[in-house]
Amino acid sequence: MLVLQPSDSFFRRSVSIAFPFYFLSFFLSASVCFFSDRFTGGEDMLSRRRCPFCRRWFHPHPRLKQRQKTCGRTDCRRMQKRKSDQQWRTEHPDYFRDTYALQKERYGTRSDYKRRYRQQHPDYVRRNASFVRKCRQQLRSAPLSPTSPDLHVTIESESASIRINQVSHTSRDIFVTLDPS
């Protein structure tokens, strides 16, 4: 078996073949240094932390670093949000105070607003009334569902008997046969 060393005359004479070997050795040594620092606990690697809610260990995301407080599960993030909201409200107790009272004083309640709007816009009231009438009429004339039990039959004569032969599911037609007896 022939083993070539870099000091052999073969490497000195042919640069085109020797270059890839040297380049490959340089690349491998550089990548080993990079990967060893990155994945074996180098300086860039953040230490593990414990989630304050589920008590599981996690590695913080490299971009968030020390700002990441939870492990990232949905429940833990929700509890962290609730905790931070509560903390913010205790630090700013007057932020939401008196806004409703000021708005109510300026604009009144919703029912007051609606009443004033209807008084100032009678054409809206007429359009809305006709729209409601039309909708209710359509609901009344809608076909019964095939599974609906509320089929009403009125008999005007006591001497005639009514027998239902067929109920069509695709239309509102009911075929009735009258037996005069």
C-alpha positions in Angstrom: 0.0 0.0 0.0 1.3 3.4 -1.0 0.8 6.3 1.4 1.7 9.7 0.0 3.0 12.4 2.3 2.9 16.1 1.6 6.7 16.1 1.5 6.7 13.6 -1.5 7.6 14.9 -4.9 4.1 14.0 -6.2 2.5 16.9 -4.2 5.2 19.3 -5.2 4.9 18.7 -8.9 1.1 18.7 -9.3 -0.6 21.6 -7.8 -4.0 20.8 -9.2 -4.2 17.5 -7.3 -2.5 18.7 -4.1 -4.8 21.8 -3.6 -8.0 19.9 -2.8 -6.3 17.8 -0.2 -4.9 20.9 1.6 -8.2 22.7 1.2 -10.1 19.7 2.6 -7.9 19.4 5.7 -8.3 23.2 6.3 -12.1 23.0 6.0 -12.4 20.0 8.3 -10.3 21.6 11.0 -12.3 24.8 10.8 -15.6 23.0 10.9 -14.6 20.9 13.9 -13.7 24.1 15.7 -17.1 25.7 14.8 -19.2 22.7 15.7 -17.4 22.0 18.9 -18.0 25.6 20.1 -21.6 25.6 19.0 -22.9 22.3 20.2 -20.7 21.2 23.0 -21.4 24.1 25.3 -19.3 26.9 24.0 -19.6 30.5 25.0 -22.6 31.1 22.8 -24.6 28.3 24.4 -27.2 29.6 26.9 -27.6 27.7 30.1 -30.7 25.7 30.8 -33.5 27.3 32.8 -36.5 26.0 34.6 -40.0 27.1 33.5 -41.7 28.8 36.5 -45.1 27.4 35.7 -44.6 23.7 34.5 -41.2 23.3 36.2 -39.6 21.7 33.1 -36.1 22.5 32.0 -35.6 24.3 28.7 -32.9 26.0 26.7 -33.8 29.7 25.9 -34.0 30.6 22.3 -30.7 32.2 21.2 -32.4 35.3 19.8 -34.4 35.9 23.0 -31.6 35.1 25.4 -32.4 36.1 29.0 -35.8 37.6 28.0 -37.4 34.2 27.6 -39.2 33.4 30.8 -41.1 30.2 30.0 -40.5 27.0 28.1 -42.8 28.1 25.3 -45.7 25.7 25.8 -49.1 27.3 25.2 -50.3 27.0 28.8 -47.1 28.4 30.2 -47.1 31.4 27.8 -50.8 32.1 28.7 -49.9 32.1 32.4 -46.9 34.3 31.9 -49.1 36.8 29.9 -51.7 36.8 32.7 -49.0 37.4 35.3 -47.4 40.3 33.3 -50.8 41.9 32.7 -51.6 41.7 36.3 -48.2 43.3 37.2 -48.8 46.1 34.7 -52.2 46.8 36.1 -50.9 47.1 39.6 -48.2 49.5 38.4 -50.8 51.6 36.5 -53.9 51.5 38.6 -55.5 54.7 37.1 -55.1 53.8 33.5 -58.6 52.4 32.9 -60.3 54.4 35.6 -63.0 57.0 34.7 -62.9 56.4 30.9 -66.4 54.7 30.9 -67.8 57.5 33.1 -66.4 60.2 30.8 -67.8 58.4 27.7 -71.2 57.9 29.3 -71.3 61.6 30.3 -70.5 62.7 26.8 -72.4 60.2 24.7 -75.0 58.6 27.0 -75.8 54.9 27.1 -76.3 52.7 24.0 -80.0 52.8 24.4 -80.0 56.6 24.5 -77.9 56.7 21.4 -80.2 54.3 19.5 -83.3 56.2 20.5 -81.8 59.5 19.4 -80.6 58.0 16.1 -84.1 56.6 15.3 -85.6 60.0 16.0 -83.2 61.8 13.7 -83.4 59.2 10.9 -87.0 58.2 10.3 -86.2 56.8 6.8 -83.9 54.2 8.5 -86.8 53.1 10.7 -89.0 52.6 7.7 -86.4 50.6 5.8 -85.7 48.5 8.8 -89.4 47.8 9.4 -89.9 46.7 5.8 -86.8 44.5 6.0 -88.0 42.8 9.1 -91.5 42.2 7.7 -90.0 40.7 4.5 -87.7 38.4 6.6 -90.6 37.2 8.8 -92.8 36.5 5.7 -90.0 34.4 4.1 -89.6 32.4 7.3 -93.4 31.7 7.4 -93.5 30.6 3.8 -90.3 28.4 4.1 -90.9 24.7 3.4 -91.1 22.3 6.2 -88.1 20.0 6.6 -88.8 16.4 5.7 -88.1 15.4 9.3 -90.4 18.0 10.8 -93.3 16.6 12.8 -95.4 19.7 12.6 -97.6 18.8 9.6 -101.0 20.3 10.1 -104.1 19.0 8.3 -107.5 20.6 8.7 -110.7 18.8 7.8 -113.6 20.9 6.8 -116.2 18.2 6.3 -116.9 15.4 8.7 -118.1 13.0 6.0 -114.8 13.0 4.1 -111.7 11.1 5.3 -108.2 12.2 4.3 -105.4 9.8 3.5 -101.8 11.1 2.7 -100.3 9.1 -0.1 -97.0 10.8 -0.6 -94.9 13.6 0.8 -92.2 15.0 -1.5 -89.0 15.9 0.1 -87.8 18.2 -2.7 -90.8 20.5 -2.8 -93.7 21.6 -0.6 -96.2 19.4 -2.4 -98.4 16.9 -0.5 -100.5 14.5 -2.5 -103.8 13.9 -0.7 -106.6 11.4 -1.7 -110.1 12.1 -0.6 -112.3 9.1 0.1 -116.0 10.2 0.3 -117.5 7.7 2.6 
